Amino acid sequence: MSSTQKRKTLNTSRQDHSFFSCILSERNDSRVTEFILTGFPGLHPEYYGLVSALLVFVYLMTVIANATVLLLFATNRCLHKSVYYIILNVSVCDLLFSTTTLPKIISRYWFKSGSISFNGCFVQMFFVHYLGSVNSFIFFFMAFDRYCAICHPLKYTVVFIKPRVLILSLAAWINANLFPFMLFFRAYPLPYCGSNVNSHCFCDHIGITVLACTDRTPNSVPAVI
């Protein structure tokens, strides 16, 4: 092979290398850094002010109602009974869930700011599923409490004593971490290099993983469960 042919081959390989490096850099730069929450699909912009005012009212009522429950529980020792400890858990969970989701939805319609950072979206996703799991545990706990009170009234005061209720409540808040952590660590490492438009009011597992640039089948099973 002549020296001229060698130079041509070398130049061609350098061009190919620079071409593929450019593609890889573009792929790395195209990774999603934020998500856009669309809110309620199909809502006309002229109703944004009305919807945001309604959501602010709902959030304020939620905060005031749950804060009143907490205040009454803290100031009245006669409410320090098993059934009210369960209601206290529901109130705290409702307050946290509303604070996790509603402010961002209000910002979407009030300030027309629907963007949320990449990490912020995943943090919100974790707390949405975590608090939803806690709520499910607490409502199951409450249903069992009412079942024992109605069907086994003589055993109720023996079964639902204060230490046992506190232990079960603490277990609900701790055990509820398992499934949301699994969803978080399965969804976070996925490549997000396409659309960043999330057609939901807040970040959840399904709304985020459908935006991943990969096969989503392994993530569909835990999402359904």
N, C-alpha and C positions, 0 to 999 in steps of 0.2 A: 504493500500500500504506500502510495506516495505521500510526501509531507503535506501537500495541498489537501488530499482526501482526509488525512488525519485531522487537519485543522477544521475542515467542514464538519466532520463527525463530532469533534470536541465542541464546536460552537452550537451544533444541533442539540447535544446532550445538555449544554448549559441553558439553552433556551427552554427545553422541556422541563428542566429542574426549576427554573424561575417561574415557569407557567404553573406547575403544580404547587409551588410555594405560595404563589399568589392566590390560588384557589383555596388552599388550606387557611391562609390568613383571612380571606374573606369569610370562610365558614366560622372561624373563631370569632371574628368581629360581629357576625350576624347573630350571635347568641342573644336571646331575649334578656333584657335588663329590667323590664317592667311589664306589667300586664294592664290591660284596659278593661274595666268592668262596664258592661253595657247597661246594667240595671234591668229595668222592665222592658223587654223587647216590644217594639211597636208603639211605645208611648210618644205622643206628639209633644214637641218642645214647648208648646204653649201651656201645657199642664205641668211643666217642671216645677214651677213655683208652688203650685197647689200641692203637688206630691211631696215636695221637700218640707213644706209647712206641716202637712199631715204626719210625716215621719218624725219631725221634731216634736210634735205634740205627743205622739206615741212613745217616743224615747223618754221625754220628760215625765209622762205618766208612769212609765215603767220604773224609772229611777225613784220617783216620789213614793210610789206604792211599796216597792221593795225596801226602801229606806225606812218607811213607816213601820213595816213588819220588823225590821231589825231593831228599830228604836223601842218598839213596844216589848219585844222579847228581852231587850237589855234592861229595861226599867221596871218590868213586872215579873217578880219572882213566881207568881202564880202560873205563869206560862212556861215555866221550866219543867215541862212534862214531856214524855216520850213522843207523843204525836206532834207537838210543837217543834221539837228538834228536827223532825222530818220536814215540816213545813219551812223551817229555817233554811235547810239545805236547798229546797226548791227555790226559795227566794234568792239566795246567794247565786245559785246557778243561773237563774233567769236574768239577774242583774249583770253578771259577767258576760253572758251570751249576747245580750242586747248591746253592751258596751263594745263587744268585739265586732259586731256586724253593722249596727245602725249608723254610727258616725260616718263610716265610709260611704254608705248609701246616701246619706243626707248630703255629703260633700259632692257626690256625683250629680245631684240635681240642683243643689243650692248654688254651688260655685262652679258647676260644669267641669269638675275635676274627677274624672273616673280612673285616673292612673294610680297604680299601686306598685311599689318596688318589688323586685323578684323575691327577695328574702321576706319582705313584709307580707307578700301574698301567701307564702308557705307557712309563716307564723300564724296568720289568720286561719289558714286551712287546718292547722293542727288544733287550734283552740275551738274552732267550729265543731270538729268531730269529737274532740275531748269533752267539751261541755255537753254536747248532745249525748254522749255515752254516759256521762254522770247523771244527766237528767233521766235517762232510761233506767239506770240502776235505782235512783231515788224513787221514781214512780212505781217501780216494781216493789220496792221496799214499802212504800205507802199503801199499795194495794194489799200486800200481805198483812200489814198492820190492821187495815180495816176488816180483812177477812177474819183475823183472830178476834178482833173486838166484837164482831157480829156473830160469828159461828161458835166461838169458844170464849165467851165473856169471863168465865170463872178462871180460865188460865191466862187471860190477857195480861193481867198485872204481874204475873210471874214470868211470862215469856218476854214482854217488852219492858224491861227495866232500863233505867237511864244508862248505865255503863254499857249494856249490850247494844243499845241504839247508837251510842257514840262510836263504838267499835265498828258496827256495820256501816255507819255513815262514812267513817274514815276509810274503810275498805273500799267503799264505792268510789271515792275520790282518787284512791291510789290505783285500783284495778282498771279504772277507765283509761289510764295512760297507755295500756298495752296496744290496743288496736290503732289508735291515732298515731302512735310512734311508728308502727309498722307501715301505715300508709305514708307517713312523712318520709321515712328513709327509703321507701321504694320509689316515690315520686320525685324527690329532690334531685337525684343524680341523673335523671333522664335528660337527653338533649332537647332543648327548646330553641329551635332556630327558625321557626316559621312564623305563623300568625301569633300575635300576643293578645288577641281580642277574646276575652272571657265573657260568654253570653249569660252571665249570672249576676246576681246582686252582690255576691261576695265570693271569695275563693273557697272552693271545695275540691275534693279529690277528683271527681269526674270532670269538673269544669277545667281543671288544670291539665290532667293527663291527656285529654283529647288534643291538646296543643303540642304534645311531644312529637319530635321527628323520628319516631321509631315504632316498632310493633307494640301496641298497647294491650294485647291479649293477656299477658301475664298480670297486668294491673286491673283487668276487668273483673277477675274472680273475687279478690278481696273487696273491691268496690261494691259488688252486689251483696256480699255477705254483710 
